[in-house]
Amino acid sequence: MHRIHVVGGGFAGLTAAITAAESGAPVTLYEAHRTLGGRARTAGGPYLTNEGPHALYRHGPHWAWLARRGLLGQVVSVPLLEGARFRFRRAGVLRRTPPAALLRLARHRAGAAPVDADFHGWAAGLIGEDHARAAAHFVGAGLFHHDPGALSAAFVQERFRRLASLPPEARYPVGGWARLVERMAGHARGLGVRVETSARVDGGTLAGLARNGPLIVATSLDAARTLLDDAALAWDSGRSALVDIAVRERRGDAFVVSDLDAPGWIERFTAQDPTLAPAGEQLIQGQFPIAPGAPRADGVARAEQLLDLGFPGWRGRTTWRGEALATGRTGAVDRPGTTWRDRPSVVRGDGVFLAGDQVAAPGLLSEVSFTSGLEAATLALRAAGPRTRTHPLPERG
């Protein structure tokens, strides 16, 4: 059986490597960095930050897959008391409840929203212009895009329903996503996957690997475009200012502040997982989408406005702060007239397959990486030849 080569050790690459190895294929995974994880990496202590707000969604396709393999680990939901501290900025004022119109919109099936229309125009016909704008800003938390209302109504409504679901779908791996990555990496190695870190692959090396067996490129779409020298590997993504701060604890701080005046979101991650910061401190992460060409400072200024509302006196309580700009690193967004099927195909020809969060696979955020990794591995196995062995999965409750 030909060896399957996986380039990229993030969520998509690890999913692909595990899937191929479980079916008996010899697999080598190449990661350019010293550590695995891609955008699922968690920074080292004392503040365990992800690259932007991260969560697993309980109804997503990867939930059962991870649980069956014992890889899900300890995950937590938001404590009931903290959930009561969810706040919304509306017309510059902090509010405890969203407009009722948003709750009505959340009851509309995603399938009822048209692919060809933009979300704002479709939603405005149901709940009015002002409320439609607020709904688009709310769903920005799951899109990392500065203008969700301009995207396909079907695409946005699917995400709006999941983000607004009650009880909330979001779950959080204790210790950050790095713990999840460690479990996946350990499982991959246990299946015989050869993991090579600090192994940067260029176009020439990639061509050599492709001649010796199926190849899965599980990198960002920008990196894949360069590696495969394929200008067709392009798709819209978001651009967001990421703001992380740690503050000394204070009773009454908000859990989440969702900005309904503009796309933006801040969340106190230690509300559900106190291990992410030293005792007596709270870790807050936020993302604020900004338009192409806009400076990061625009997003940071909006973050500070929300912090002023939800975390009084935060400036005097701050013990640590970090900022970053994520451009084209926040997953695919679909314009009116397009669906996930129109994105760059997983199949690239000549035994080369693509995986990642901007390719032709369904799902919300990391679910696209997972689904495409699974599909790429399945197709690579067919190209690799007959199975030589199998690894039965453990039965888990």
FENTANOR-V557511 format. One record per residue. N is the residue number from 1. SS is DSSP state (H for helix, E for strand, L for the rest). OMEGA is omega in whole degrees, 0 to 359 (* if undefined). Layout:
BEGIN
n->N ss->SS omega->OMEGA
n->N ss->SS omega->OMEGA
END
This chain:
BEGIN
n->1 ss->L omega->180
n->2 ss->L omega->176
n->3 ss->L omega->176
n->4 ss->E omega->180
n->5 ss->E omega->178
n->6 ss->E omega->180
n->7 ss->E omega->182
n->8 ss->L omega->184
n->9 ss->L omega->174
n->10 ss->E omega->184
n->11 ss->H omega->181
n->12 ss->H omega->182
n->13 ss->H omega->179
n->14 ss->H omega->177
n->15 ss->H omega->180
n->16 ss->H omega->182
n->17 ss->H omega->180
n->18 ss->H omega->181
n->19 ss->H omega->180
n->20 ss->H omega->182
n->21 ss->H omega->178
n->22 ss->H omega->179
n->23 ss->L omega->173
n->24 ss->L omega->182
n->25 ss->L omega->168
n->26 ss->L omega->187
n->27 ss->E omega->169
n->28 ss->E omega->178
n->29 ss->E omega->181
n->30 ss->E omega->178
n->31 ss->L omega->184
n->32 ss->L omega->182
n->33 ss->L omega->179
n->34 ss->L omega->180
n->35 ss->L omega->178
n->36 ss->L omega->172
n->37 ss->E omega->183
n->38 ss->H omega->179
n->39 ss->H omega->175
n->40 ss->H omega->176
n->41 ss->L omega->173
n->42 ss->E omega->180
n->43 ss->L omega->177
n->44 ss->L omega->185
n->45 ss->L omega->8
n->46 ss->L omega->180
n->47 ss->L omega->187
n->48 ss->L omega->183
n->49 ss->L omega->169
n->50 ss->E omega->177
n->51 ss->L omega->186
n->52 ss->L omega->180
n->53 ss->L omega->181
n->54 ss->L omega->173
n->55 ss->L omega->169
n->56 ss->E omega->180
n->57 ss->E omega->193
n->58 ss->L omega->180
n->59 ss->L omega->179
n->60 ss->L omega->184
n->61 ss->H omega->183
n->62 ss->H omega->185
n->63 ss->H omega->181
n->64 ss->H omega->180
n->65 ss->H omega->179
n->66 ss->H omega->182
n->67 ss->H omega->182
n->68 ss->H omega->181
n->69 ss->L omega->182
n->70 ss->L omega->184
n->71 ss->L omega->184
n->72 ss->L omega->180
n->73 ss->L omega->180
n->74 ss->L omega->176
n->75 ss->E omega->183
n->76 ss->E omega->172
n->77 ss->L omega->181
n->78 ss->L omega->176
n->79 ss->L omega->185
n->80 ss->H omega->181
n->81 ss->H omega->180
n->82 ss->H omega->178
n->83 ss->H omega->178
n->84 ss->L omega->179
n->85 ss->L omega->173
n->86 ss->E omega->183
n->87 ss->E omega->181
n->88 ss->E omega->170
n->89 ss->E omega->181
n->90 ss->E omega->182
n->91 ss->L omega->176
n->92 ss->L omega->184
n->93 ss->E omega->178
n->94 ss->E omega->182
n->95 ss->E omega->182
n->96 ss->L omega->183
n->97 ss->L omega->176
n->98 ss->L omega->175
n->99 ss->L omega->180
n->100 ss->H omega->180
n->101 ss->H omega->179
n->102 ss->H omega->178
n->103 ss->H omega->177
n->104 ss->H omega->180
n->105 ss->H omega->182
n->106 ss->H omega->179
n->107 ss->L omega->180
n->108 ss->L omega->179
n->109 ss->L omega->177
n->110 ss->H omega->181
n->111 ss->H omega->179
n->112 ss->H omega->181
n->113 ss->L omega->183
n->114 ss->L omega->176
n->115 ss->L omega->189
n->116 ss->L omega->181
n->117 ss->L omega->175
n->118 ss->E omega->186
n->119 ss->H omega->183
n->120 ss->H omega->182
n->121 ss->H omega->180
n->122 ss->H omega->182
n->123 ss->H omega->180
n->124 ss->H omega->178
n->125 ss->H omega->181
n->126 ss->H omega->187
n->127 ss->H omega->178
n->128 ss->L omega->185
n->129 ss->H omega->186
n->130 ss->H omega->180
n->131 ss->H omega->178
n->132 ss->H omega->178
n->133 ss->H omega->179
n->134 ss->H omega->179
n->135 ss->H omega->178
n->136 ss->H omega->179
n->137 ss->H omega->179
n->138 ss->H omega->185
n->139 ss->H omega->174
n->140 ss->H omega->178
n->141 ss->H omega->180
n->142 ss->H omega->183
n->143 ss->L omega->182
n->144 ss->L omega->184
n->145 ss->L omega->188
n->146 ss->L omega->183
n->147 ss->L omega->181
n->148 ss->H omega->181
n->149 ss->H omega->181
n->150 ss->H omega->183
n->151 ss->E omega->182
n->152 ss->E omega->181
n->153 ss->H omega->180
n->154 ss->H omega->180
n->155 ss->H omega->184
n->156 ss->H omega->183
n->157 ss->H omega->177
n->158 ss->H omega->181
n->159 ss->H omega->178
n->160 ss->H omega->181
n->161 ss->H omega->183
n->162 ss->H omega->179
n->163 ss->H omega->183
n->164 ss->L omega->185
n->165 ss->L omega->177
n->166 ss->L omega->357
n->167 ss->L omega->183
n->168 ss->L omega->177
n->169 ss->L omega->191
n->170 ss->E omega->173
n->171 ss->E omega->189
n->172 ss->E omega->176
n->173 ss->E omega->180
n->174 ss->L omega->182
n->175 ss->L omega->180
n->176 ss->L omega->184
n->177 ss->H omega->178
n->178 ss->H omega->179
n->179 ss->H omega->177
n->180 ss->H omega->178
n->181 ss->H omega->179
n->182 ss->H omega->179
n->183 ss->H omega->179
n->184 ss->H omega->180
n->185 ss->H omega->178
n->186 ss->H omega->178
n->187 ss->H omega->179
n->188 ss->H omega->180
n->189 ss->H omega->178
n->190 ss->H omega->177
n->191 ss->L omega->179
n->192 ss->L omega->178
n->193 ss->L omega->176
n->194 ss->E omega->184
n->195 ss->E omega->180
n->196 ss->E omega->176
n->197 ss->L omega->187
n->198 ss->L omega->183
n->199 ss->L omega->182
n->200 ss->L omega->182
n->201 ss->L omega->176
n->202 ss->L omega->184
n->203 ss->H omega->180
n->204 ss->H omega->178
n->205 ss->H omega->181
n->206 ss->H omega->180
n->207 ss->H omega->178
n->208 ss->H omega->178
n->209 ss->H omega->183
n->210 ss->H omega->179
n->211 ss->L omega->186
n->212 ss->L omega->178
n->213 ss->L omega->179
n->214 ss->L omega->185
n->215 ss->E omega->176
n->216 ss->E omega->178
n->217 ss->E omega->185
n->218 ss->L omega->181
n->219 ss->L omega->171
n->220 ss->L omega->181
n->221 ss->H omega->177
n->222 ss->H omega->179
n->223 ss->H omega->179
n->224 ss->H omega->179
n->225 ss->H omega->179
n->226 ss->H omega->183
n->227 ss->H omega->183
n->228 ss->H omega->180
n->229 ss->L omega->185
n->230 ss->L omega->183
n->231 ss->L omega->181
n->232 ss->L omega->181
n->233 ss->L omega->181
n->234 ss->L omega->176
n->235 ss->L omega->181
n->236 ss->L omega->173
n->237 ss->E omega->182
n->238 ss->E omega->178
n->239 ss->E omega->188
n->240 ss->E omega->167
n->241 ss->E omega->179
n->242 ss->E omega->182
n->243 ss->E omega->178
n->244 ss->E omega->175
n->245 ss->E omega->171
n->246 ss->E omega->181
n->247 ss->E omega->173
n->248 ss->E omega->185
n->249 ss->L omega->177
n->250 ss->L omega->178
n->251 ss->L omega->176
n->252 ss->L omega->176
n->253 ss->L omega->178
n->254 ss->L omega->171
n->255 ss->L omega->176
n->256 ss->E omega->165
n->257 ss->E omega->177
n->258 ss->E omega->182
n->259 ss->E omega->177
n->260 ss->L omega->177
n->261 ss->L omega->178
n->262 ss->L omega->180
n->263 ss->L omega->179
n->264 ss->L omega->189
n->265 ss->E omega->169
n->266 ss->E omega->185
n->267 ss->E omega->178
n->268 ss->E omega->188
n->269 ss->H omega->177
n->270 ss->H omega->175
n->271 ss->H omega->180
n->272 ss->L omega->182
n->273 ss->L omega->182
n->274 ss->H omega->181
n->275 ss->H omega->185
n->276 ss->H omega->180
n->277 ss->L omega->177
n->278 ss->L omega->179
n->279 ss->L omega->179
n->280 ss->L omega->180
n->281 ss->E omega->180
n->282 ss->E omega->178
n->283 ss->E omega->181
n->284 ss->E omega->176
n->285 ss->E omega->181
n->286 ss->E omega->175
n->287 ss->E omega->186
n->288 ss->E omega->182
n->289 ss->E omega->179
n->290 ss->L omega->184
n->291 ss->L omega->175
n->292 ss->L omega->180
n->293 ss->L omega->179
n->294 ss->L omega->180
n->295 ss->L omega->177
n->296 ss->H omega->182
n->297 ss->H omega->178
n->298 ss->H omega->179
n->299 ss->H omega->180
n->300 ss->H omega->179
n->301 ss->H omega->178
n->302 ss->H omega->176
n->303 ss->H omega->181
n->304 ss->H omega->176
n->305 ss->H omega->179
n->306 ss->H omega->178
n->307 ss->H omega->178
n->308 ss->H omega->182
n->309 ss->H omega->188
n->310 ss->H omega->185
n->311 ss->L omega->184
n->312 ss->L omega->178
n->313 ss->L omega->185
n->314 ss->H omega->182
n->315 ss->H omega->180
n->316 ss->H omega->181
n->317 ss->H omega->186
n->318 ss->E omega->178
n->319 ss->E omega->181
n->320 ss->E omega->181
n->321 ss->E omega->175
n->322 ss->E omega->178
n->323 ss->E omega->177
n->324 ss->E omega->176
n->325 ss->E omega->179
n->326 ss->E omega->180
n->327 ss->E omega->180
n->328 ss->E omega->183
n->329 ss->E omega->188
n->330 ss->E omega->176
n->331 ss->E omega->183
n->332 ss->E omega->169
n->333 ss->L omega->186
n->334 ss->L omega->177
n->335 ss->E omega->176
n->336 ss->L omega->181
n->337 ss->L omega->180
n->338 ss->L omega->173
n->339 ss->L omega->179
n->340 ss->H omega->181
n->341 ss->H omega->181
n->342 ss->H omega->179
n->343 ss->L omega->179
n->344 ss->E omega->185
n->345 ss->L omega->173
n->346 ss->L omega->183
n->347 ss->E omega->180
n->348 ss->E omega->179
n->349 ss->E omega->178
n->350 ss->L omega->176
n->351 ss->L omega->180
n->352 ss->E omega->182
n->353 ss->E omega->187
n->354 ss->E omega->175
n->355 ss->L omega->181
n->356 ss->L omega->187
n->357 ss->L omega->176
n->358 ss->L omega->183
n->359 ss->E omega->187
n->360 ss->L omega->177
n->361 ss->L omega->181
n->362 ss->L omega->174
n->363 ss->L omega->180
n->364 ss->L omega->176
n->365 ss->L omega->185
n->366 ss->H omega->178
n->367 ss->H omega->177
n->368 ss->H omega->176
n->369 ss->H omega->181
n->370 ss->H omega->184
n->371 ss->H omega->179
n->372 ss->H omega->177
n->373 ss->H omega->178
n->374 ss->H omega->181
n->375 ss->H omega->180
n->376 ss->H omega->180
n->377 ss->H omega->179
n->378 ss->H omega->180
n->379 ss->H omega->178
n->380 ss->H omega->178
n->381 ss->H omega->178
n->382 ss->H omega->181
n->383 ss->H omega->186
n->384 ss->H omega->181
n->385 ss->L omega->184
n->386 ss->L omega->179
n->387 ss->L omega->175
n->388 ss->L omega->181
n->389 ss->L omega->177
n->390 ss->L omega->178
n->391 ss->L omega->179
n->392 ss->L omega->180
n->393 ss->L omega->177
n->394 ss->L omega->175
n->395 ss->L omega->182
n->396 ss->L omega->179
n->397 ss->L omega->*
END
